[in-house]
Amino acid sequence: MAARTLPRSEGLGGALGRIARAPVRRQTYRNLLYVVSMFPLGVLYLNLLAVGVALGLSLAVVGVGLLVLVALLAAVTELAALERAYARRLLGVEIPEPSAEPVPNRLARYRRLATDLRTWTAAGYMVSAFAFGSVVFGVLASLLATAVSFILAPLYYGRAPVVAFGPIPTETVTFDVLFGWDNLLVGLTTTFRAGSWHVETLPVALLFAALGVGLFAVTLQSVNVLAAAWGRYVRLVLTAPRYRDLS
């Protein structure tokens, strides 16, 4: 049976409906909390890895560094378990908890911990959490601050004019592109104007408030999309093993 293809209008309507519903969904704000918290957690994870690796390598000459590195790997597996629980709680993602694998003694446990690929995958997740959290936090802070300032424009535009940067004719900018061709110098010149709007009337302030509401809804729906994608990534990557001593 051939797959049913949704009409373009229906697909667009569904997308607009999801955007409109995003601000009133409780899950949206759980996703927002999770995504924003990835920045401080990512900083914590990266610092833990950097300090642990540096300390372990520097103390290797006195025989203590290996213990530090093993302790670091054990901490990574515990943090991976916390991350799985955190994602399940806020994102609602079903992430199976790995069962405790039996090992004959503690030495074998440490050996398996250091050689299991899943341990290093969990460590890589800690680094990726820092990159993801840093980029997303910066972008979201900018978008949400802009949206809120636009929404509140009717309340303060008279005391502090709202400024919106864009292609508004205030200052002329000219670009010249020159290149040689067959002993000739061929040039291309283009001119455009760029500047800013100053909102100083109530109708324009209300227009910006409406734009702010739209930007706010789009931003929250983008958070939902990012959270869903990151949840799938967590489920794929965070399978750090757990070991149980038999002795």
C-alpha positions in Angstrom: 0.0 0.0 0.0 1.4 3.4 -1.0 2.1 5.8 1.8 -0.4 8.6 2.2 1.0 12.0 1.5 -0.5 14.9 3.4 -1.5 17.9 1.3 0.8 20.9 1.6 -1.9 23.0 3.2 -2.6 20.4 5.8 1.1 20.1 6.6 1.4 23.8 6.9 -1.7 24.0 9.0 -0.3 21.3 11.4 3.0 23.2 11.7 1.2 26.4 12.5 -1.0 24.6 15.0 2.0 23.2 16.8 3.5 26.7 17.0 0.3 28.2 18.3 -0.1 25.5 21.0 3.6 25.5 22.1 3.2 28.4 24.6 0.2 26.7 26.4 1.7 23.2 26.6 3.2 22.2 30.0 5.7 20.0 28.3 7.1 23.0 26.4 8.4 24.5 29.7 9.8 21.2 30.8 11.7 21.1 27.6 12.8 24.7 28.0 14.1 24.0 31.5 16.0 21.0 30.3 17.5 22.8 27.3 18.5 25.8 29.3 20.0 23.7 32.1 22.3 22.0 29.6 24.5 25.0 29.6 25.6 24.9 33.3 25.6 21.1 33.3 27.7 21.1 30.2 30.2 23.5 31.9 30.3 21.2 34.9 30.9 18.1 32.8 33.6 19.7 30.8 35.4 21.0 33.8 35.2 17.6 35.5 36.6 15.9 32.5 39.4 18.4 32.0 40.4 18.5 35.7 40.2 14.7 36.0 42.3 14.0 32.9 44.9 16.6 33.8 45.1 15.5 37.4 45.3 11.8 36.4 48.0 12.4 33.8 50.1 14.6 36.1 49.9 12.1 39.0 50.7 9.1 36.7 54.4 9.5 37.6 53.8 8.7 41.2 51.4 5.9 40.6 48.2 7.7 41.7 47.1 8.9 38.3 45.6 5.6 37.2 43.4 5.6 40.2 42.2 9.1 39.5 41.4 8.2 35.9 39.5 5.1 37.0 37.6 7.2 39.5 36.8 9.7 36.7 35.4 6.9 34.5 33.3 5.7 37.4 32.0 9.2 37.9 31.2 9.4 34.2 29.0 6.3 34.4 27.2 7.7 37.4 26.6 11.0 35.7 25.3 9.1 32.7 22.7 7.4 35.0 21.7 10.8 36.4 21.4 12.2 32.8 19.1 9.3 31.8 16.9 10.0 34.8 16.9 13.7 34.2 15.9 13.2 30.5 13.1 10.8 31.5 11.8 13.2 34.1 11.7 16.4 32.0 11.7 15.2 28.4 9.4 12.2 28.9 11.8 10.0 26.9 11.9 6.3 27.5 15.5 5.5 28.1 16.2 1.9 29.3 18.5 1.6 32.3 21.3 -0.8 31.6 21.3 -3.8 33.9 24.2 -4.4 36.3 26.6 -6.8 34.6 28.3 -9.3 37.0 32.1 -9.2 37.2 34.2 -11.6 39.4 36.0 -8.9 41.4 36.8 -5.2 41.7 39.8 -5.3 39.5 37.9 -6.9 36.7 35.2 -4.2 37.2 37.7 -1.4 36.7 39.2 -3.2 33.7 35.8 -3.6 32.0 35.0 0.0 32.9 38.1 1.3 31.1 37.8 -0.9 28.0 34.0 -0.7 27.4 33.2 1.5 24.4 30.0 2.7 26.1 32.0 4.3 28.9 33.9 6.5 26.4 30.7 7.2 24.5 29.2 8.6 27.8 32.3 10.7 28.2 31.9 12.0 24.7 28.3 12.9 25.6 29.6 15.1 28.4 31.6 17.1 25.9 28.7 17.3 23.4 26.4 18.5 26.2 28.7 21.5 26.7 28.7 22.4 23.0 25.0 21.9 22.7 24.2 23.8 25.9 26.5 26.7 25.0 25.1 27.3 21.5 21.4 26.8 22.4 21.6 28.9 25.6 23.1 31.8 23.6 20.6 31.6 20.8 17.6 31.1 23.1 18.6 34.0 25.4 18.8 36.3 22.3 15.5 35.2 20.9 13.6 35.2 24.1 15.0 38.6 25.1 14.0 40.0 21.8 10.5 38.5 21.9 9.8 39.8 25.5 11.1 43.3 24.6 8.7 43.4 21.6 5.8 42.1 23.6 6.3 44.7 26.3 6.9 47.5 23.8 3.4 49.2 24.3 4.3 49.6 28.0 7.5 51.5 27.6 7.9 52.8 24.1 7.1 56.3 25.2 9.9 56.4 27.8 12.5 54.4 25.9 12.1 54.0 22.2 12.1 50.4 20.9 14.9 49.9 18.4 14.7 47.1 15.7 17.6 46.7 13.4 17.1 45.7 9.8 17.1 46.9 6.2 15.7 50.3 6.9 17.0 53.2 4.8 19.2 55.3 7.0 22.7 54.9 5.8 24.1 53.9 2.4 26.5 51.0 2.2 28.4 50.3 -1.1 30.3 47.1 -2.0 32.7 47.0 -4.9 33.9 43.7 -6.4 36.8 43.9 -8.9 38.4 41.1 -10.9 40.6 40.8 -13.9 39.6 39.3 -17.2 41.5 39.4 -20.5 43.6 42.4 -19.5 40.4 44.2 -18.4 39.4 45.1 -14.9 35.8 44.2 -14.5 33.9 45.6 -11.5 30.5 45.1 -9.8 29.1 47.8 -7.5 26.0 47.3 -5.4 24.5 49.7 -2.9 21.9 49.1 -0.2 20.7 50.9 2.9 20.7 49.5 6.4 19.7 51.0 9.7 17.1 50.7 12.4 13.5 51.5 13.4 12.6 53.6 16.4 9.2 52.7 17.7 7.6 55.9 18.9 3.8 55.5 18.4 1.3 53.1 20.0 0.1 51.5 16.7 3.7 50.6 15.8 4.3 49.4 19.3 1.3 47.1 19.1 2.6 45.8 15.8 5.9 44.9 17.4 4.0 43.3 20.3 2.2 41.0 17.9 5.6 40.2 16.2 7.0 39.5 19.7 4.1 37.0 20.4 4.8 35.2 17.1 8.6 35.1 17.8 7.9 33.8 21.3 5.7 31.0 20.0 8.2 30.1 17.2 11.0 30.0 19.7 9.2 27.7 22.1 8.3 25.4 19.3 11.9 25.4 18.3 12.7 24.4 21.8 10.3 21.4 21.5 12.0 20.3 18.3 15.5 20.6 19.8 14.4 18.8 23.0 12.9 15.9 21.0 16.0 15.6 18.9 18.3 15.7 22.0 16.1 13.1 23.7 16.7 10.7 20.9 20.4 11.4 21.1 20.5 10.8 24.8 18.7 7.5 24.3 21.2 6.5 21.7 24.4 7.5 23.4 23.9 7.1 27.2 24.2 3.4 27.6 27.1 3.5 30.0 27.5 0.1 31.6 27.0 -0.8 35.2 29.0 -3.6 36.9 28.2 -5.7 40.0 30.9 -7.5 41.9 30.3 -11.2 42.5 33.0 -11.4 45.3 
